[in-house]
Amino acid sequence: PYAGIYPTASPGGWLLVGRTGLTLFDVTADPPATLTPGTRIRLVPA
């Protein structure tokens, strides 16, 4: 029931279960991360 989320493209090693068009990290935003630890997300088939 747990997953890691990459905020940018990177070689990570985790199995990928999906992708999003949302910007998950923006250094100019406040806060810079769209999601914080503990945020629940729902994955749906595309």
N, C-alpha and C positions, 0 to 999 in steps of 0.2 A: 503493500500500500504506500510505499514511499518512492519518490523520484527526485532526481537532481535536475535542475534547469540551468542550461548554459545561457548567459545573457548575450553572448556574441559567438560567432563561428569559431570553433577551436577543436583540435584533436583531443578528445577526452578519454575515450575508451569505454564509456557507458553505452549500452544498447539504446538506440534512439527509438522512441515510441511516437514521436510526432514533431511538428514544428508550427510556428506561429508567425504571422506577419507583424505582430506587435513589437514595439521597441521595449525591450525588457530592462535596458540600462542606458541611461543618458546622464553623463557627467554634469551637464548644465541644468538638470532638473533638481527639484527639491521635494522629496528625496530622490536620489539618482536611480534607485532600484524600483521598478514597478511592483515587484512582489517582494514580500518580506518573509523571513522564516516563520513557518506556521500557516502561511496563506494556503487555503485549500483551492485546488483547481479541478475542473472536470474535463476529462478527455473524451471527445466524441468522434465517431468516424467522419472522415471528410466526404 
